[in-house]
């Protein structure tokens, strides 16, 4: 059994290196809010939020930024967790429908230790697509760490026929990443106030995504 696990780990490492080489062929245009860019460049603590459709490239983009990353508790999420571990990240298993509250508590503890940033898919593991859940704003409220909304686009690209229309760039695709303005959630935010910040996050994620598409003249999924 141990030998089989070692073989799987070796195979995943080889596959991951191939993915890195593949995505490295894609020229990147990186832009956005200056404060957000500075925080990420300096590797200060942030909560990077993204849409599920941008997961493949965004995980690659932030692979050198140590972070606690919420990953679905499903069987599919196991592969994502293994990839993140190989990139030196800390996967925290949970989703809106399974273990989400415990995952937020675990991430809060890790972030409060002061060493890590966080990555979280704002529309969760099952959607609806491009509708922000409360998890990121609760995490920001509990830690005092700002959320940085991230937008992504690729052209040309393959769009999976899934609920999120997951984006897979082709080799040598043009990539645009846009960092939205940081969102600070007050520690006392609850109820309607918390909903206001959830809506703001959703708005900024969509704005960043639209801006990324405009930069490379992508029409997105059709």
GROMACS elastic network, one bead per residue, 0.5 to 0.9 nm:
[ bonds ]
;  ai    aj funct       b0    kb
    1     4     6  0.50670   500
    1     5     6  0.62769   500
    1     6     6  0.86802   500
    2     5     6  0.50911   500
    2     6     6  0.62049   500
    2     7     6  0.86605   500
    3     6     6  0.50474   500
    3     7     6  0.62126   500
    3     8     6  0.86911   500
    4     7     6  0.50869   500
    4     8     6  0.62734   500
    4     9     6  0.86552   500
    5     8     6  0.50844   500
    5     9     6  0.61564   500
    5    10     6  0.86133   500
    6     9     6  0.50331   500
    6    10     6  0.61121   500
    6    11     6  0.85217   500
    7    10     6  0.51016   500
    7    11     6  0.60776   500
    7    12     6  0.85421   500
    8    11     6  0.50705   500
    8    12     6  0.60959   500
    8    13     6  0.86086   500
    9    12     6  0.51033   500
    9    13     6  0.61904   500
    9    14     6  0.87144   500
    9    82     6  0.85056   500
   10    13     6  0.51084   500
   10    14     6  0.63187   500
   10    15     6  0.86609   500
   11    14     6  0.51868   500
   11    15     6  0.61810   500
   11    16     6  0.85398   500
   12    16     6  0.59331   500
   12    17     6  0.85158   500
   12    82     6  0.82789   500
   12    83     6  0.76485   500
   12    86     6  0.89094   500
   13    16     6  0.50465   500
   13    17     6  0.61718   500
   13    18     6  0.86480   500
   13    83     6  0.82005   500
   13    86     6  0.74088   500
   14    17     6  0.51840   500
   14    18     6  0.63395   500
   14    19     6  0.87561   500
   15    18     6  0.50842   500
   15    19     6  0.62827   500
   15    20     6  0.87230   500
   16    20     6  0.62014   500
   16    21     6  0.86645   500
   16    83     6  0.72939   500
   16    86     6  0.86076   500
   17    20     6  0.50110   500
   17    21     6  0.62288   500
   17    22     6  0.85077   500
   18    21     6  0.51386   500
   18    22     6  0.60270   500
   18    23     6  0.86130   500
   19    23     6  0.60532   500
   19    24     6  0.83427   500
   19    60     6  0.87666   500
   20    23     6  0.52989   500
   20    24     6  0.59366   500
   20    25     6  0.88800   500
   20    60     6  0.73130   500
   21    24     6  0.50727   500
   21    25     6  0.68143   500
   22    25     6  0.57042   500
   22    26     6  0.77480   500
   22   170     6  0.85721   500
   22   171     6  0.61317   500
   22   172     6  0.82312   500
   23    26     6  0.55397   500
   23    27     6  0.88319   500
   23    57     6  0.76719   500
   23    60     6  0.79715   500
   23   169     6  0.76991   500
   23   170     6  0.83264   500
   23   171     6  0.67642   500
   23   172     6  0.77898   500
   23   173     6  0.86516   500
   24    27     6  0.75365   500
   24   171     6  0.85948   500
   24   172     6  0.82376   500
   25   171     6  0.60942   500
   25   173     6  0.76895   500
   26   154     6  0.89140   500
   26   169     6  0.80024   500
   26   170     6  0.81077   500
   26   171     6  0.63051   500
   26   173     6  0.50039   500
   26   174     6  0.56905   500
   26   175     6  0.64040   500
   27   172     6  0.67762   500
   27   173     6  0.69353   500
   27   174     6  0.53464   500
   27   175     6  0.60424   500
   27   176     6  0.85710   500
   28   173     6  0.88992   500
   28   174     6  0.63167   500
   28   176     6  0.57342   500
   28   177     6  0.73557   500
   29   174     6  0.78380   500
   29   175     6  0.61237   500
   29   177     6  0.63177   500
   29   178     6  0.83895   500
   29   212     6  0.87495   500
   29   215     6  0.81581   500
   29   216     6  0.85787   500
   30   175     6  0.84158   500
   30   176     6  0.59560   500
   30   178     6  0.60453   500
   30   179     6  0.80960   500
   30   212     6  0.89597   500
   31    34     6  0.82475   500
   31    37     6  0.76824   500
   31   176     6  0.79233   500
   31   177     6  0.64714   500
   31   178     6  0.50504   500
   31   179     6  0.64705   500
   31   212     6  0.87123   500
   32    35     6  0.87623   500
   32    36     6  0.74790   500
   32    37     6  0.68730   500
   32   150     6  0.89105   500
   32   177     6  0.80472   500
   32   180     6  0.58235   500
   32   181     6  0.77039   500
   32   208     6  0.80009   500
   33    36     6  0.53819   500
   33    37     6  0.61991   500
   33    38     6  0.86947   500
   33   178     6  0.80006   500
   33   179     6  0.58044   500
   33   180     6  0.54926   500
   33   181     6  0.52302   500
   33   182     6  0.80155   500
   34    37     6  0.50257   500
   34    38     6  0.60630   500
   34    39     6  0.86202   500
   34   179     6  0.84900   500
   34   181     6  0.80693   500
   35    38     6  0.51622   500
   35    39     6  0.62363   500
   35    40     6  0.87184   500
   35   181     6  0.71429   500
   35   182     6  0.72996   500
   36    39     6  0.51816   500
   36    40     6  0.62764   500
   36    41     6  0.85526   500
   36    46     6  0.87521   500
   36   148     6  0.64153   500
   36   149     6  0.89476   500
   36   179     6  0.63007   500
   36   180     6  0.69783   500
   36   181     6  0.60865   500
   36   182     6  0.59056   500
   37    40     6  0.52784   500
   37    41     6  0.60323   500
   37    42     6  0.85568   500
   37   179     6  0.67636   500
   37   180     6  0.89578   500
   38    41     6  0.50470   500
   38    42     6  0.60600   500
   38    43     6  0.83884   500
   38    44     6  0.86219   500
   39    42     6  0.52400   500
   39    43     6  0.60228   500
   39    44     6  0.52165   500
   39    45     6  0.75310   500
   39    46     6  0.74796   500
   40    44     6  0.61359   500
   40    45     6  0.80203   500
   40    46     6  0.75267   500
   40    65     6  0.83575   500
   41    44     6  0.78218   500
   43    46     6  0.82348   500
   43    65     6  0.68318   500
   43    66     6  0.85809   500
   43   117     6  0.81353   500
   44   116     6  0.84224   500
   44   117     6  0.73626   500
   45    67     6  0.88474   500
   45   111     6  0.79720   500
   45   114     6  0.76638   500
   45   115     6  0.77348   500
   45   116     6  0.62410   500
   45   118     6  0.76914   500
   45   145     6  0.65980   500
   45   146     6  0.78930   500
   46   116     6  0.83518   500
   46   117     6  0.50581   500
   46   118     6  0.63275   500
   46   119     6  0.83711   500
   46   140     6  0.88576   500
   46   145     6  0.57521   500
   46   146     6  0.54470   500
   46   147     6  0.59271   500
   46   148     6  0.65868   500
   46   182     6  0.86245   500
   47    67     6  0.87989   500
   47   117     6  0.59248   500
   47   119     6  0.56403   500
   47   120     6  0.71725   500
   47   136     6  0.75895   500
   47   139     6  0.82784   500
   47   140     6  0.72341   500
   47   145     6  0.67321   500
   47   146     6  0.61077   500
   47   148     6  0.59506   500
   47   149     6  0.83665   500
   48   117     6  0.78192   500
   48   118     6  0.61036   500
   48   120     6  0.63699   500
   48   121     6  0.85333   500
   48   136     6  0.89163   500
   48   146     6  0.86399   500
   48   147     6  0.58846   500
   48   149     6  0.61093   500
   48   150     6  0.68183   500
   49   118     6  0.84777   500
   49   119     6  0.60429   500
   49   120     6  0.51491   500
   49   121     6  0.57851   500
   49   122     6  0.58425   500
   49   136     6  0.72471   500
   49   147     6  0.66349   500
   49   148     6  0.60504   500
   49   150     6  0.59864   500
   49   151     6  0.89662   500
   49   201     6  0.84926   500
   49   205     6  0.78588   500
   50    53     6  0.82875   500
   50    54     6  0.67021   500
   50    55     6  0.73954   500
   50    58     6  0.78420   500
   50   119     6  0.80047   500
   50   120     6  0.66662   500
   50   121     6  0.50892   500
   50   122     6  0.57512   500
   50   123     6  0.80190   500
   50   148     6  0.87964   500
   50   149     6  0.62647   500
   50   150     6  0.53650   500
   50   151     6  0.68345   500
   50   152     6  0.84408   500
   50   205     6  0.69543   500
   51    54     6  0.56398   500
   51    55     6  0.70543   500
   51   120     6  0.87760   500
   51   121     6  0.55998   500
   51   122     6  0.57516   500
   51   123     6  0.59791   500
   51   124     6  0.81637   500
   51   129     6  0.75753   500
   51   130     6  0.62206   500
   51   131     6  0.86888   500
   51   132     6  0.83673   500
   51   150     6  0.80936   500
   51   151     6  0.78804   500
   51   152     6  0.87342   500
   51   164     6  0.82959   500
   51   205     6  0.74593   500
   51   206     6  0.87855   500
   51   209     6  0.88893   500
   52    55     6  0.52684   500
   52    56     6  0.87027   500
   52   121     6  0.56745   500
   52   122     6  0.73343   500
   52   123     6  0.63903   500
   52   124     6  0.69657   500
   52   125     6  0.72523   500
   52   126     6  0.88100   500
   52   127     6  0.82205   500
   52   129     6  0.74525   500
   52   130     6  0.80192   500
   52   164     6  0.62380   500
   52   165     6  0.85124   500
   52   166     6  0.69293   500
   53    56     6  0.78488   500
   53   129     6  0.81286   500
   53   130     6  0.87590   500
   53   152     6  0.89343   500
   53   159     6  0.86862   500
   53   160     6  0.89699   500
   53   163     6  0.89024   500
   53   164     6  0.51954   500
   53   165     6  0.56725   500
   53   167     6  0.56289   500
   53   168     6  0.89237   500
   54    57     6  0.61176   500
   54    58     6  0.59260   500
   54    59     6  0.84743   500
   54   151     6  0.79209   500
   54   152     6  0.61800   500
   54   153     6  0.77935   500
   54   166     6  0.64287   500
   54   167     6  0.60359   500
   54   168     6  0.84182   500
   55    58     6  0.52460   500
   55    59     6  0.59376   500
   55    60     6  0.85473   500
   55   121     6  0.78333   500
   55   166     6  0.74333   500
   55   167     6  0.79256   500
   56    59     6  0.57102   500
   56    60     6  0.66625   500
   56    61     6  0.88841   500
   56   166     6  0.79493   500
   56   167     6  0.72831   500
   56   168     6  0.69005   500
   56   169     6  0.89254   500
   57    60     6  0.50555   500
   57    61     6  0.60005   500
   57    62     6  0.87623   500
   57   152     6  0.82466   500
   57   167     6  0.81177   500
   57   168     6  0.75554   500
   57   169     6  0.78799   500
   58    62     6  0.62378   500
   58    63     6  0.83554   500
   58   150     6  0.85815   500
   58   152     6  0.77018   500
   58   177     6  0.85940   500
   59    62     6  0.54502   500
   59    63     6  0.59111   500
   59    84     6  0.79501   500
   59   119     6  0.87387   500
   60    63     6  0.50690   500
   60    64     6  0.84499   500
   60    87     6  0.88890   500
   61    64     6  0.78555   500
   61    65     6  0.88577   500
   62    65     6  0.53204   500
   62    66     6  0.81936   500
   62    67     6  0.87815   500
   62   119     6  0.89713   500
   63    66     6  0.74373   500
   63    67     6  0.88325   500
   63    84     6  0.78525   500
   63    87     6  0.58507   500
   63    88     6  0.78092   500
   63    89     6  0.76380   500
   64    67     6  0.89874   500
   64    87     6  0.72940   500
   64    88     6  0.79125   500
   64    89     6  0.85837   500
   65    88     6  0.87511   500
   65    89     6  0.80001   500
   65   116     6  0.84271   500
   65   117     6  0.76373   500
   66    87     6  0.85818   500
   66    88     6  0.66479   500
   66    89     6  0.54708   500
   66    90     6  0.78353   500
   66   115     6  0.83026   500
   66   116     6  0.58460   500
   66   117     6  0.65046   500
   66   118     6  0.81770   500
   67    88     6  0.83538   500
   67    89     6  0.53699   500
   67    90     6  0.61895   500
   67    91     6  0.83881   500
   67   111     6  0.87102   500
   67   115     6  0.85250   500
   67   119     6  0.64854   500
   68    89     6  0.61941   500
   68    91     6  0.58210   500
   68    92     6  0.65511   500
   68   107     6  0.64263   500
   68   110     6  0.72743   500
   68   111     6  0.78014   500
   68   116     6  0.65794   500
   68   117     6  0.63672   500
   68   119     6  0.63088   500
   68   120     6  0.86483   500
   69    81     6  0.86432   500
   69    84     6  0.80713   500
   69    89     6  0.71613   500
   69    90     6  0.61149   500
   69    92     6  0.57963   500
   69    93     6  0.83909   500
   69   107     6  0.79931   500
   69   117     6  0.86175   500
   69   118     6  0.55792   500
   69   120     6  0.59402   500
   69   121     6  0.87582   500
   70    81     6  0.88887   500
   70    90     6  0.86175   500
   70    91     6  0.59371   500
   70    93     6  0.58500   500
   70    94     6  0.64872   500
   70    95     6  0.76466   500
   70   100     6  0.88467   500
   70   103     6  0.70617   500
   70   104     6  0.81945   500
   70   107     6  0.79088   500
   70   118     6  0.80372   500
   70   119     6  0.65814   500
   70   120     6  0.54987   500
   70   121     6  0.74506   500
   71    74     6  0.85540   500
   71    77     6  0.58582   500
   71    78     6  0.80815   500
   71    80     6  0.70453   500
   71    81     6  0.64852   500
   71    91     6  0.61165   500
   71    92     6  0.58290   500
   71    94     6  0.59955   500
   71    95     6  0.71429   500
   71   120     6  0.80248   500
   71   121     6  0.84124   500
   71   125     6  0.80260   500
   72    75     6  0.81678   500
   72    76     6  0.76061   500
   72    78     6  0.78174   500
   72    80     6  0.84918   500
   72    81     6  0.85886   500
   72    92     6  0.83921   500
   72    93     6  0.56714   500
   72    94     6  0.51162   500
   72    95     6  0.52743   500
   72    96     6  0.88124   500
   72    98     6  0.81693   500
   72   100     6  0.88986   500
   72   124     6  0.81233   500
   72   125     6  0.59364   500
   73    76     6  0.81168   500
   73    77     6  0.58993   500
   73    78     6  0.73940   500
   73    92     6  0.87401   500
   73    93     6  0.50457   500
   73    95     6  0.64201   500
   73    98     6  0.66648   500
   73    99     6  0.74785   500
   73   100     6  0.89288   500
   73   125     6  0.89839   500
   74    77     6  0.51359   500
   74    78     6  0.68895   500
   74    93     6  0.86207   500
   74    94     6  0.83517   500
   74    95     6  0.87312   500
   74    98     6  0.85947   500
   74   125     6  0.88856   500
   75    78     6  0.53301   500
   75    79     6  0.76853   500
   76    79     6  0.59374   500
   76    80     6  0.72319   500
   77    80     6  0.50871   500
   77    81     6  0.61259   500
   77    82     6  0.86912   500
   77    93     6  0.80269   500
   77   125     6  0.88773   500
   78    81     6  0.50218   500
   78    82     6  0.62717   500
   78    83     6  0.87262   500
   78    93     6  0.87350   500
   79    82     6  0.51325   500
   79    83     6  0.62760   500
   79    84     6  0.86561   500
   80    83     6  0.51373   500
   80    84     6  0.61819   500
   80    85     6  0.86189   500
   80    91     6  0.83395   500
   81    84     6  0.51495   500
   81    85     6  0.61885   500
   81    86     6  0.87539   500
   81    89     6  0.87675   500
   81    90     6  0.80755   500
   81    91     6  0.53650   500
   81    92     6  0.80085   500
   81    93     6  0.79982   500
   82    85     6  0.50939   500
   82    86     6  0.63392   500
   82    87     6  0.87682   500
   82    91     6  0.81653   500
   83    86     6  0.51823   500
   83    87     6  0.64221   500
   83    88     6  0.88655   500
   83    89     6  0.86652   500
   84    87     6  0.50255   500
   84    88     6  0.63896   500
   84    89     6  0.50757   500
   84    90     6  0.67648   500
   84    91     6  0.64138   500
   85    88     6  0.50359   500
   85    89     6  0.51204   500
   85    90     6  0.60847   500
   85    91     6  0.68128   500
   86    89     6  0.73400   500
   87    90     6  0.89826   500
   92   103     6  0.60455   500
   92   104     6  0.86051   500
   92   106     6  0.73200   500
   92   107     6  0.70904   500
   93    98     6  0.89456   500
   93    99     6  0.74525   500
   93   100     6  0.80343   500
   93   102     6  0.88945   500
   93   103     6  0.62056   500
   94    97     6  0.80278   500
   94    98     6  0.57091   500
   94   101     6  0.78431   500
   94   102     6  0.73882   500
   94   103     6  0.52896   500
   94   104     6  0.82591   500
   95    98     6  0.50995   500
   95    99     6  0.58606   500
   95   101     6  0.81447   500
   95   103     6  0.76231   500
   95   124     6  0.65021   500
   95   125     6  0.63573   500
   95   126     6  0.86842   500
   96    99     6  0.70961   500
   96   101     6  0.77396   500
   96   124     6  0.65832   500
   96   125     6  0.76052   500
   96   126     6  0.85191   500
   96   133     6  0.80721   500
   96   135     6  0.79363   500
   97   100     6  0.66407   500
   97   125     6  0.87532   500
   97   126     6  0.87753   500
   98   101     6  0.84542   500
   99   102     6  0.54602   500
   99   103     6  0.61530   500
   99   104     6  0.87988   500
  100   103     6  0.50292   500
  100   104     6  0.62559   500
  100   105     6  0.87015   500
  100   135     6  0.79311   500
  101   104     6  0.51521   500
  101   105     6  0.63144   500
  101   106     6  0.86981   500
  101   135     6  0.82324   500
  102   105     6  0.50114   500
  102   106     6  0.61656   500
  102   107     6  0.86025   500
  103   106     6  0.50201   500
  103   107     6  0.61018   500
  103   108     6  0.84690   500
  104   107     6  0.50782   500
  104   108     6  0.59963   500
  104   109     6  0.86072   500
  104   135     6  0.69970   500
  104   136     6  0.85569   500
  104   138     6  0.79211   500
  104   139     6  0.63247   500
  105   108     6  0.50272   500
  105   109     6  0.62662   500
  105   110     6  0.87260   500
  105   139     6  0.81833   500
  106   109     6  0.51911   500
  106   110     6  0.63194   500
  106   111     6  0.87063   500
  107   110     6  0.50421   500
  107   111     6  0.60597   500
  107   112     6  0.84173   500
  107   118     6  0.75714   500
  107   139     6  0.76467   500
  108   111     6  0.52182   500
  108   112     6  0.59833   500
  108   113     6  0.86737   500
  108   139     6  0.63010   500
  108   140     6  0.86602   500
  108   142     6  0.67301   500
  108   143     6  0.62008   500
  109   112     6  0.51793   500
  109   113     6  0.64697   500
  109   143     6  0.86347   500
  110   113     6  0.53606   500
  110   114     6  0.73535   500
  110   115     6  0.77066   500
  110   116     6  0.69818   500
  110   117     6  0.88073   500
  111   114     6  0.54193   500
  111   115     6  0.66957   500
  111   116     6  0.56153   500
  111   117     6  0.64851   500
  111   118     6  0.73896   500
  111   143     6  0.69755   500
  111   145     6  0.84235   500
  112   115     6  0.80368   500
  112   116     6  0.85607   500
  112   143     6  0.63144   500
  113   116     6  0.77998   500
  114   117     6  0.83346   500
  117   145     6  0.86313   500
  119   136     6  0.89648   500
  120   123     6  0.89416   500
  120   124     6  0.81365   500
  120   135     6  0.82359   500
  120   136     6  0.66438   500
  121   124     6  0.53687   500
  121   125     6  0.75256   500
  121   132     6  0.85743   500
  121   133     6  0.88556   500
  121   136     6  0.81486   500
  122   125     6  0.89136   500
  122   127     6  0.89920   500
  122   130     6  0.77923   500
  122   131     6  0.74859   500
  122   133     6  0.57372   500
  122   134     6  0.79699   500
  122   135     6  0.73597   500
  122   136     6  0.64869   500
  122   201     6  0.84166   500
  122   202     6  0.79634   500
  122   205     6  0.87950   500
  123   126     6  0.74906   500
  123   127     6  0.52322   500
  123   128     6  0.65093   500
  123   129     6  0.59017   500
  123   130     6  0.57458   500
  123   131     6  0.53514   500
  123   133     6  0.55960   500
  123   202     6  0.88282   500
  124   127     6  0.55924   500
  124   128     6  0.80546   500
  124   129     6  0.83538   500
  124   131     6  0.87869   500
  124   132     6  0.77796   500
  124   133     6  0.67897   500
  124   135     6  0.86404   500
  126   129     6  0.78522   500
  126   163     6  0.75432   500
  126   164     6  0.81459   500
  127   130     6  0.74144   500
  127   131     6  0.70585   500
  127   132     6  0.86149   500
  127   133     6  0.87492   500
  127   163     6  0.72374   500
  127   164     6  0.71727   500
  128   131     6  0.58066   500
  128   132     6  0.84835   500
  128   163     6  0.75834   500
  128   164     6  0.78148   500
  129   132     6  0.82679   500
  129   163     6  0.67535   500
  129   164     6  0.52899   500
  129   165     6  0.84934   500
  130   164     6  0.80197   500
  130   202     6  0.70922   500
  130   205     6  0.81408   500
  130   206     6  0.73770   500
  131   199     6  0.86486   500
  131   202     6  0.62986   500
  132   135     6  0.84662   500
  132   136     6  0.83933   500
  132   198     6  0.63723   500
  132   199     6  0.72117   500
  132   201     6  0.69367   500
  132   202     6  0.51501   500
  132   203     6  0.88975   500
  132   205     6  0.87416   500
  133   136     6  0.71875   500
  133   137     6  0.82845   500
  133   198     6  0.68938   500
  133   202     6  0.85682   500
  134   137     6  0.55284   500
  134   138     6  0.61141   500
  134   139     6  0.86338   500
  134   194     6  0.79374   500
  134   195     6  0.76588   500
  134   197     6  0.87562   500
  134   198     6  0.59140   500
  135   138     6  0.52197   500
  135   139     6  0.61640   500
  135   140     6  0.86567   500
  135   198     6  0.88025   500
  136   139     6  0.51163   500
  136   140     6  0.61703   500
  136   141     6  0.85979   500
  136   147     6  0.74784   500
  136   198     6  0.80331   500
  136   201     6  0.86358   500
  137   141     6  0.59943   500
  137   142     6  0.84923   500
  137   147     6  0.77293   500
  137   183     6  0.88190   500
  137   184     6  0.86732   500
  137   185     6  0.66280   500
  137   194     6  0.71668   500
  137   195     6  0.87702   500
  137   197     6  0.66640   500
  137   198     6  0.61593   500
  137   201     6  0.80241   500
  138   141     6  0.50233   500
  138   142     6  0.60646   500
  138   143     6  0.85923   500
  138   185     6  0.81819   500
  138   189     6  0.87940   500
  138   194     6  0.78190   500
  139   142     6  0.51852   500
  139   143     6  0.61679   500
  139   144     6  0.82310   500
  139   145     6  0.81156   500
  140   143     6  0.53404   500
  140   144     6  0.54676   500
  140   145     6  0.52552   500
  140   146     6  0.60544   500
  140   147     6  0.64961   500
  140   183     6  0.84131   500
  140   184     6  0.69038   500
  140   185     6  0.58352   500
  140   186     6  0.82890   500
  140   187     6  0.83989   500
  141   144     6  0.55160   500
  141   145     6  0.75504   500
  141   146     6  0.87357   500
  141   184     6  0.76515   500
  141   186     6  0.57192   500
  141   188     6  0.76519   500
  141   189     6  0.70614   500
  141   194     6  0.87382   500
  142   145     6  0.82560   500
  142   185     6  0.86047   500
  142   186     6  0.86880   500
  142   187     6  0.63008   500
  143   146     6  0.86586   500
  143   187     6  0.80698   500
  144   184     6  0.69746   500
  144   185     6  0.69114   500
  144   186     6  0.72686   500
  144   187     6  0.69071   500
  145   183     6  0.87153   500
  145   184     6  0.68564   500
  145   185     6  0.81517   500
  146   182     6  0.56313   500
  146   183     6  0.52144   500
  146   185     6  0.72705   500
  147   181     6  0.83985   500
  147   182     6  0.54372   500
  147   184     6  0.65924   500
  147   185     6  0.83992   500
  147   201     6  0.82039   500
  148   179     6  0.65344   500
  148   180     6  0.60606   500
  148   181     6  0.63780   500
  148   183     6  0.65355   500
  148   201     6  0.88456   500
  148   205     6  0.89907   500
  149   178     6  0.83103   500
  149   179     6  0.59311   500
  149   181     6  0.70473   500
  149   182     6  0.71913   500
  149   183     6  0.81253   500
  149   201     6  0.68784   500
  149   202     6  0.86038   500
  149   204     6  0.63120   500
  149   205     6  0.52515   500
  149   206     6  0.89286   500
  149   208     6  0.73062   500
  150   177     6  0.69533   500
  150   178     6  0.56581   500
  150   180     6  0.60099   500
  150   204     6  0.83699   500
  150   205     6  0.61208   500
  150   206     6  0.89951   500
  150   208     6  0.62365   500
  150   209     6  0.73791   500
  151   176     6  0.79402   500
  151   177     6  0.56140   500
  151   179     6  0.64326   500
  151   180     6  0.75600   500
  151   204     6  0.87286   500
  151   205     6  0.60522   500
  151   206     6  0.72870   500
  151   207     6  0.76569   500
  151   210     6  0.75285   500
  151   211     6  0.75744   500
  151   212     6  0.60737   500
  151   213     6  0.86962   500
  152   175     6  0.73892   500
  152   176     6  0.56659   500
  152   178     6  0.64333   500
  152   208     6  0.74463   500
  152   209     6  0.54375   500
  152   210     6  0.84678   500
  152   211     6  0.86280   500
  152   212     6  0.55758   500
  152   213     6  0.73760   500
  153   157     6  0.87396   500
  153   167     6  0.80740   500
  153   169     6  0.86833   500
  153   174     6  0.82967   500
  153   175     6  0.58478   500
  153   176     6  0.53204   500
  153   177     6  0.68323   500
  153   178     6  0.89791   500
  153   209     6  0.67967   500
  153   210     6  0.83833   500
  153   211     6  0.88281   500
  153   212     6  0.54046   500
  153   213     6  0.52290   500
  153   214     6  0.87651   500
  153   215     6  0.86758   500
  153   216     6  0.76048   500
  153   218     6  0.71180   500
  153   220     6  0.75085   500
  154   157     6  0.57710   500
  154   167     6  0.76170   500
  154   168     6  0.79231   500
  154   169     6  0.56883   500
  154   170     6  0.82577   500
  154   173     6  0.62215   500
  154   174     6  0.56079   500
  154   176     6  0.64883   500
  154   212     6  0.84207   500
  154   213     6  0.74931   500
  154   216     6  0.74089   500
  154   218     6  0.70555   500
  154   220     6  0.83249   500
  155   158     6  0.88579   500
  155   169     6  0.68704   500
  155   170     6  0.77193   500
  155   173     6  0.52794   500
  155   174     6  0.53074   500
  155   175     6  0.67426   500
  155   176     6  0.89702   500
  155   213     6  0.85554   500
  155   216     6  0.68194   500
  155   217     6  0.78371   500
  155   218     6  0.59428   500
  155   219     6  0.88739   500
  155   220     6  0.85912   500
  156   169     6  0.64506   500
  156   170     6  0.60841   500
  156   171     6  0.87485   500
  156   172     6  0.86176   500
  156   173     6  0.54657   500
  156   174     6  0.71808   500
  156   218     6  0.79113   500
  157   167     6  0.64814   500
  157   168     6  0.55657   500
  157   170     6  0.52208   500
  157   171     6  0.88511   500
  157   173     6  0.70509   500
  157   220     6  0.88494   500
  158   166     6  0.81845   500
  158   167     6  0.58980   500
  158   168     6  0.50848   500
  158   169     6  0.62347   500
  158   170     6  0.69458   500
  158   221     6  0.86339   500
  159   162     6  0.83357   500
  159   165     6  0.53727   500
  159   166     6  0.55507   500
  159   168     6  0.63608   500
  159   169     6  0.86842   500
  159   220     6  0.85494   500
  159   221     6  0.62877   500
  159   222     6  0.87536   500
  160   163     6  0.86052   500
  160   164     6  0.80578   500
  160   165     6  0.50687   500
  160   166     6  0.52003   500
  160   167     6  0.66327   500
  160   168     6  0.78058   500
  161   164     6  0.80554   500
  161   165     6  0.57452   500
  161   166     6  0.77465   500
  162   165     6  0.50937   500
  162   166     6  0.67903   500
  163   166     6  0.81035   500
  164   167     6  0.87619   500
  165   221     6  0.69399   500
  167   221     6  0.85308   500
  169   172     6  0.80738   500
  169   173     6  0.58510   500
  169   174     6  0.81853   500
  169   175     6  0.79549   500
  170   173     6  0.52946   500
  170   174     6  0.88484   500
  172   175     6  0.89198   500
  174   216     6  0.67900   500
  175   212     6  0.82577   500
  175   216     6  0.72858   500
  176   211     6  0.87321   500
  176   212     6  0.51348   500
  176   213     6  0.72520   500
  176   215     6  0.67747   500
  176   216     6  0.67117   500
  177   208     6  0.82185   500
  177   209     6  0.82109   500
  177   211     6  0.89486   500
  177   212     6  0.59808   500
  178   208     6  0.55542   500
  178   209     6  0.72252   500
  178   211     6  0.71734   500
  178   212     6  0.58604   500
  179   182     6  0.85227   500
  179   205     6  0.88597   500
  179   208     6  0.66729   500
  180   183     6  0.87888   500
  180   204     6  0.62239   500
  180   205     6  0.71574   500
  180   207     6  0.79237   500
  180   208     6  0.58541   500
  181   204     6  0.76950   500
  183   197     6  0.80380   500
  183   200     6  0.83150   500
  183   201     6  0.74992   500
  184   197     6  0.87214   500
  185   188     6  0.84489   500
  185   189     6  0.69033   500
  185   194     6  0.79415   500
  185   197     6  0.69521   500
  186   189     6  0.54330   500
  186   194     6  0.88904   500
  187   190     6  0.86760   500
  188   193     6  0.88421   500
  189   192     6  0.81896   500
  189   193     6  0.53516   500
  189   194     6  0.52088   500
  189   195     6  0.88831   500
  189   197     6  0.87686   500
  190   193     6  0.53946   500
  190   195     6  0.77991   500
  191   194     6  0.53247   500
  191   195     6  0.63048   500
  191   196     6  0.87805   500
  192   196     6  0.61879   500
  192   197     6  0.88965   500
  193   196     6  0.50816   500
  193   197     6  0.67504   500
  193   198     6  0.88742   500
  194   197     6  0.53013   500
  194   198     6  0.63217   500
  194   199     6  0.87478   500
  195   199     6  0.61394   500
  195   200     6  0.84942   500
  196   199     6  0.52212   500
  196   200     6  0.61977   500
  196   201     6  0.87490   500
  197   201     6  0.60970   500
  197   202     6  0.85504   500
  198   201     6  0.52065   500
  198   202     6  0.63499   500
  198   203     6  0.87225   500
  199   202     6  0.50814   500
  199   203     6  0.61646   500
  199   204     6  0.86669   500
  200   203     6  0.50498   500
  200   204     6  0.61429   500
  200   205     6  0.85547   500
  201   204     6  0.51803   500
  201   205     6  0.60678   500
  201   206     6  0.85731   500
  202   205     6  0.52347   500
  202   206     6  0.62614   500
  202   207     6  0.86294   500
  203   206     6  0.52835   500
  203   207     6  0.61563   500
  203   208     6  0.86721   500
  204   208     6  0.60412   500
  204   209     6  0.84773   500
  205   208     6  0.51866   500
  205   209     6  0.61515   500
  205   210     6  0.86473   500
  206   209     6  0.50399   500
  206   210     6  0.61098   500
  206   211     6  0.85197   500
  207   210     6  0.51862   500
  207   211     6  0.61223   500
  207   212     6  0.86004   500
  208   211     6  0.50906   500
  208   212     6  0.61383   500
  208   213     6  0.86974   500
  209   212     6  0.50816   500
  209   213     6  0.63048   500
  209   214     6  0.86982   500
  210   213     6  0.51386   500
  210   214     6  0.62385   500
  210   215     6  0.87523   500
  210   220     6  0.89397   500
  211   214     6  0.50601   500
  211   215     6  0.62596   500
  212   215     6  0.52394   500
  212   216     6  0.68459   500
  212   217     6  0.84823   500
  212   218     6  0.82782   500
  213   216     6  0.56007   500
  213   217     6  0.56558   500
  213   219     6  0.66201   500
  213   220     6  0.69567   500
  214   218     6  0.62768   500
  214   219     6  0.80435   500
  215   218     6  0.78284   500
  218   221     6  0.89078   500
  219   222     6  0.77071   500
